[in-house]
Amino acid sequence: MMSDKSSEEFYIKLRKRLKKTSDWPAPYLYKFIVPSSDQENLDHLISIFDNLGAVISTKKSSKGKYTSVSINVTLNSPDIVIEKYKEVGEKIENVISL
């Protein structure tokens, strides 16, 4: 897990990159990995994006230990992209953001 300072620096750089490379509103693809045994966290992750008209797909790893989650959603600004990353990080344990 990143320290608060390094995560803030990461989000500042991400915001600048998103502003520079996209015209907003724009589609954004989130990718996460969740342990397959943790259905509650998987459901919670999906619910965070459910009300945004997101297209969500899941795929279990070859051994079934992990589930990858791809979330394609159109958002209005880079700030909303970052808000969702932070919400996932704060509310869901054992999730990896890619």
PAMISE-587187 format. One line per field, with one value per residue (C-alpha): z, x, y; residue in one letter. Coordinates in steps of 0.2 Angstrom, whole numbers, always signed. Layout:
# residues N
Z	[Z,...]
X	[X,...]
Y	[Y,...]
code	[a,...]
//
This chain:
# residues 98
Z	[+0,-4,+9,+9,+2,-12,-16,-17,-29,-39,-41,-45,-59,-65,-65,-76,-88,-90,-93,-106,-115,-115,-119,-105,-103,-109,-107,-94,-91,-73,-70,-53,-46,-31,-23,-30,-12,-7,-16,-4,-9,-27,-26,-16,-30,-43,-33,-33,-52,-54,-55,-68,-83,-83,-93,-80,-85,-74,-77,-65,-66,-73,-56,-50,-36,-42,-52,-63,-65,-80,-78,-93,-89,-97,-84,-84,-77,-71,-54,-54,-60,-45,-33,-38,-36,-19,-15,-20,-10,+6,+6,-1,+7,-3,-20,-32,-44,-61]
X	[+0,+6,+9,-2,+11,+16,-2,-6,+8,+2,-15,-8,+2,-13,-25,-12,-10,-29,-32,-19,-23,-42,-57,-70,-82,-72,-73,-61,-56,-53,-45,-45,-40,-50,-47,-61,-65,-71,-87,-93,-79,-82,-100,-95,-83,-96,-109,-97,-99,-116,-125,-114,-119,-103,-100,-92,-84,-76,-64,-57,-38,-33,-32,-48,-39,-42,-55,-50,-63,-64,-75,-78,-87,-89,-85,-86,-68,-52,-57,-71,-59,-48,-63,-68,-50,-50,-67,-62,-46,-55,-70,-63,-49,-38,-41,-27,-29,-20]
Y	[+0,+17,+30,+45,+57,+45,+41,+60,+62,+48,+55,+73,+65,+54,+70,+79,+65,+62,+81,+81,+65,+65,+77,+76,+67,+52,+33,+26,+8,+3,-14,-23,-40,-47,-64,-75,-82,-65,-63,-49,-38,-42,-37,-21,-17,-19,-9,+6,+8,+0,+17,+25,+15,+5,-10,-23,-39,-52,-66,-79,-83,-100,-108,-99,-90,-72,-63,-49,-35,-23,-8,+3,+19,+36,+49,+68,+73,+66,+71,+58,+45,+48,+49,+31,+24,+32,+25,+8,+9,+15,+4,-13,-24,-35,-27,-23,-8,-10]
code	[m,m,s,d,k,s,s,e,e,f,y,i,k,l,r,k,r,l,k,k,t,s,d,w,p,a,p,y,l,y,k,f,i,v,p,s,s,d,q,e,n,l,d,h,l,i,s,i,f,d,n,l,g,a,v,i,s,t,k,k,s,s,k,g,k,y,t,s,v,s,i,n,v,t,l,n,s,p,d,i,v,i,e,k,y,k,e,v,g,e,k,i,e,n,v,i,s,l]
//
